[in-house]
Amino acid sequence: MSSKLFKGAEYLITAADKNDVFTPEDFSDEQRQIGDTTEQFVLNEVLPLREEIEHHNLPLSVELMKKCGDLGLLMIDAPEEYGGLELDKATSMLAAEKLAQAGSFSVTYSAHTGIGTLPLVYYGTKEQKEKYLGKIISGEWIAAYCLTEPGSGSDALGATATATLSADGKHYILNGTKQFITNGGIANLYTVFAKIDKQHFTGFLVERGTEGLSVGPEENKMGVRGSSTTQIVLVDAMVPVENLLGEAGKGHKIAFNALNVGRFKLGAGATGASKTAMTTGIKYANERKAFGVPIGSFGAIQEKIADMSAAIFASESVVYRLAGLIDDRLATLPKDTADYYKIYQQGIEEYSVECAIAKVFCSEVLADVVDSVVQIHGGYGFIQEYAAESYYRDERINRIWEGTNEINRLLIPGIILKRAMKGEIPLQKEAMKAFESLMSPSFDEFDDSVPFAAEKALIASLKQAFLVLAGSGVQKFMNTIKDEQEILLAVADLAINVFAIESVVLRAEKILPKLSESKQASINSAVKIFTFNGTEKASSAARRAAYYIEEGDTLTMLLAGIRRFTKYDATGLLKAKRQLAAASIEADKYIF
């Protein structure tokens, strides 16, 4: 546990220490055992049936969910009071990561344990939990989350589904259509969002057998074909008043807080899927020969393997650093606190920026990884007999659901600026300091005897770049900055890469002394490769933002500052790539 509790987004203005981050190397024996149990379940029970699942054998998925229940994999986040395990978020993310190699079934699992179950856990009454939670965490019932509508995706609060109190006051009458509902065809309990009297956005727990509720046909999807995705149609569906979830008119809190964890869990799943895909790519590179030698001996393939390995190391670092941040905060809450789950949710909401970062960053790492794996396979990557083809199709949805990556990018600076305006983050004061450093550059040399001194100096400079650009945007556009989406997207990319690079460096610094010489070499290579790649992206985003915000002499000054703020000496980059690729090829898998 970190000695300091960090606020959400505080990483942009505060330097963290290596001991402030949780890493995969910090897992306890119990956590590793749960991870191993999950992985063995996937390897022994799910993967042999993958083809049947992909051909939409939904009863098979339901049976596998019951087996998940028997193993305790559905109760990780559920309170002990109702039969759950109530484990930490790091354990929950580890299970999600290990399940990811199950393909379509991992979608069934994640939707059930995440957005399907958590609204009930966090907002349900004692009676609601007693009635439903035991069935959900045992796998007897499957859960689904019904927010999206045919005419409202990213604009969730623009939903048109309605709820009207019946004349006798015993039921809410729900009308509307929900679109793209994961587990829709197999769920027994739906968390449905509708507007009471067309105004008050509210959550409801709706059972499958409710009169007036019908399930649409299964969607024929590009990827994750084996998961259930349907419409849920409500025509005068009679829902008992006691099934209203949370408070009337406060459904947005349920929706958005469930999505925070959903985004976080998606990041963990994307990390696991990246590892699986990369390992497949390495094995193929070792087996496939061209010109009489394995293609893994070619520099063009080795560079892809090195970049993938470094990016996945970063993806892991981001996910488990965030798990540590949340777990540290939640650990300060006594279980007997009044309104425990209200405060608990506030603890998670504190890191909504980091949850969005994890979702965007990890899903885009996965996108790059599967693209490289298909390319390594050449023409065979385009053939369904090879796993690379399904990885490519399955990946695409991750950048869309749980809020598109564009929406999540807009959330990152949007939330930061809102908190700054409320005085929760001293952004204005720090931005002024950053402007001063822009005008009066320091030429102090860093001490290269300090581990990762160059990378730490770079991280501090990248934070300065963020503060200067965010400050410039607010100064120019004031309250209308929220409408300047292109600027916000660029600034978000800078914030994302800062968090990722810092997470990698702090993890490496923390774990390096305990590793063998060969493993240390691989870690050092991963740090150099990812820091270079991440800085290139951050630099591009910063220049883009500068051109969007300013012109003339001010623009010239900003660009000069960005060049200085994004300067990184990556001498030895090629050697690092060859070293990391060779280690990965020899191991025949992702090595960290």
SULGIUR-V737766 format. One record per backbone hydrogen bond with DSSP energy under -1.0 kcal/mol. NH is the residue of the N-H (numbers start at 1). CO is the residue of the C=O. Records with the same first field share a line. If there is no record, write none. Layout:
NH->CO ; CO
This chain:
10->7
12->9
13->10
14->10
20->17
21->18
26->23
27->24
32->28
33->29
34->30
35->31
36->32
37->33
38->34
39->35
40->36
41->37
42->38
43->39
44->40
45->41
46->41
47->42
49->46
50->47
53->49
54->50
55->51
56->53
57->52
58->56
61->57
62->58
63->59
64->60
65->61
66->62
67->63
68->64
69->65
70->66
71->67
72->69
73->68
82->79
83->80
84->79
85->75
86->78
87->76
92->88
93->89
94->90
95->91
96->92
97->93
98->94
99->95
102->99
103->100
105->102
108->104
109->105
110->106
111->107
112->108
113->109
114->110
116->111
118->114
121->117
122->118
123->119
124->120
129->125
130->126
131->127
132->128
133->129
136->132
137->133
141->135
144->189
146->191
149->152
152->149
156->154
158->155
159->156
162->175
163->195
164->173
166->171
169->166
172->239
173->164
174->237
175->162
176->234
178->232
179->148
181->230
183->228
184->181
186->183
187->183
188->142
189->142
190->206
191->144
192->204
193->146
194->202
195->161
196->200
197->163
198->195
199->196
200->196
202->194
204->192
205->243
206->190
208->188
210->207
213->210
214->233
216->231
219->229
227->224
230->181
232->178
233->214
234->176
235->212
237->174
238->211
239->172
241->170
243->240
244->241
245->203
250->247
251->201
253->250
254->250
255->251
256->252
257->253
258->254
259->255
260->256
261->257
262->258
263->259
264->260
265->261
266->262
267->263
268->264
269->265
270->266
271->267
272->268
273->269
274->270
275->271
276->272
277->273
278->274
279->275
280->276
281->277
282->278
283->279
284->280
285->281
286->282
287->283
288->284
290->293
293->290
295->288
296->285
297->294
298->295
302->298
303->299
305->301
306->302
307->303
308->304
309->305
310->306
311->307
312->308
313->309
314->310
315->311
316->312
317->313
318->314
319->315
320->316
321->317
322->318
323->319
324->320
325->321
326->322
327->323
328->324
329->325
330->326
331->327
332->329
333->330
337->334
340->337
343->339
344->340
345->341
346->342
347->343
348->344
349->345
350->346
351->348
352->349
355->351
356->352
357->353
358->354
359->355
360->356
361->357
362->358
363->359
364->360
365->361
366->362
367->363
368->364
369->365
370->366
371->367
372->368
373->369
374->370
375->371
376->372
377->373
380->377
381->378
382->379
383->380
386->383
389->386
391->387
392->388
393->389
394->390
395->391
398->395
399->396
400->397
401->397
405->399
408->404
409->405
410->406
411->407
412->408
414->410
415->411
416->412
417->413
418->414
419->415
420->416
421->417
422->418
423->420
424->419
427->425
430->426
431->427
432->428
433->429
434->430
435->431
436->432
437->433
438->434
439->435
440->436
450->447
453->450
456->452
457->453
458->454
459->455
460->456
461->457
462->458
463->459
464->460
465->461
466->462
467->463
468->464
469->465
470->466
471->467
472->468
473->469
474->470
475->471
476->472
477->473
478->474
480->477
481->478
483->480
484->481
485->483
488->484
489->485
490->486
491->487
492->488
493->489
494->490
495->491
496->492
497->493
498->494
499->495
500->496
501->497
502->498
503->499
504->500
505->501
506->502
507->503
508->504
509->505
510->506
511->507
512->508
514->511
515->512
520->516
521->517
522->518
523->519
524->520
525->521
526->522
527->523
528->524
529->525
530->526
531->527
532->528
533->529
534->530
535->531
536->532
537->533
538->534
539->535
540->536
541->537
542->538
543->539
544->540
545->541
546->542
547->543
548->544
549->545
550->546
556->552
557->553
558->554
559->555
560->556
561->557
562->558
563->559
564->560
565->561
566->562
567->564
573->570
576->572
577->573
578->574
579->575
580->576
581->577
582->578
583->579
584->580
585->581
586->582
587->583
588->584
589->584
